[in-house]
Amino acid sequence: MRKNHLIDLCDLTREQWEEIVDLAVQISQNPSAYAEAGKGKILATLFYEPSTRTKMSFQTAMFRLGGNVIGFDNPQTSSVSKGESLADTLKIVSGYVDVIAMRHSIEGAVLAAAQAADCPVINAGDGGHLHPTQTLTDLVTLRIELGDLNHRVIGICGDLKNGRTVHSLINTLCHYQDIEFVLISTPELLLPARFKEVIHRSGCRYREVLSIEEAIAELDVLYMTRIQKERFTSLELYNQQKNVYVLDSAKLCLAKPELKILHPLPRVDEIEPSVDTDPRALYFKQARYGVFARMALILTLLSSQNKEAVLHGNTAGDTRCPNPNCITNLEEGTPLSVIREGDQSYCEYCDSPLKD
């Protein structure tokens, strides 16, 4: 964790995020015991991109802790529409509240926002990059419904290229023992090399397949994702990818009786409604568990005193990030920060590989 912000779940140690998961499980078992734990505190939800579950989940979490919520879900109703910078918005809002949950379409925007804020900032999703609180939700769901996460076969299906929930989940599950990832996607939507390298360095394994049927019989968990229309540069490219993967009752006949089916939602057509009544389908429970995960996270961040955001990399002068949707290319005054892992350098804001 970057001080007491949550930008990337991998900023925490496994022990730290498991403490949050443990707290979430405790809250789920006795929520009334935490009904005033956030009394007098204020959460700001700054959503520069549409959201239903994440925004409402954060709001519900704060209300269930006895706190209050302010914010916006359309930046055009704020001073952003007048040209206010991201840094100025965060500086102002952080002076009003105790914690901020922020969603943005630009990758690395939440990390940049944390540099300017005077209170804890939570990454509620930044472009196609990361979504750490969804991963916390996934971990809480699997802890309650599956138990031990070690020695599991995890299938991840859909848009692995642009799926920020996928990237965060892989980053996190690689800290467990003997995880095998089965990556199910079209050639156009393969997992980026950066995250394959994360799997390799962790000692876990992965293989890539083109169909659900090839892998479903061996899976302990199937994590479905939608093909994200908003991440494509044209409708034609999107139409080529949609409807490729559809989980239905026929495919589930091939699966283990104890398979756990997760989905970060919203779904479009990648899971047929007939699957909803299958006891292996956990995605609606998963959404409810998300409130407990975010309650636990808010309480953890509020208990920390140091609110300084620190970049770990080195400023790269005039060098530019190759990712056109990176905050360093779109927000004036946010220079590229470079981190090095082995022989490869990366942009600290969006994790894009840099040429030496």
Secondary structure as UniProt FT lines:
FT   TURN            3..4
FT   HELIX           9..11
FT   HELIX           14..29
FT   HELIX           31..34
FT   TURN            35..40
FT   STRAND          42..47
FT   HELIX           53..64
FT   TURN            65..66
FT   STRAND          68..72
FT   HELIX           75..77
FT   HELIX           79..82
FT   HELIX           86..94
FT   TURN            95..96
FT   STRAND          99..104
FT   HELIX           109..116
FT   STRAND          121..126
FT   TURN            127..129
FT   HELIX           132..145
FT   STRAND          153..157
FT   TURN            160..162
FT   HELIX           164..173
FT   TURN            174..175
FT   STRAND          180..184
FT   HELIX           187..189
FT   HELIX           193..202
FT   STRAND          205..209
FT   TURN            213..215
FT   HELIX           216..218
FT   STRAND          221..224
FT   HELIX           229..231
FT   HELIX           235..241
FT   TURN            242..243
FT   HELIX           249..252
FT   TURN            253..254
FT   TURN            257..258
FT   STRAND          260..262
FT   HELIX           273..277
FT   TURN            279..280
FT   HELIX           283..302
FT   STRAND          314..315
FT   TURN            317..318
FT   TURN            324..325
FT   HELIX           327..330
FT   TURN            332..333
FT   STRAND          337..341
FT   TURN            342..343
FT   STRAND          344..347
FT   TURN            348..350
FT   STRAND          353..354
//
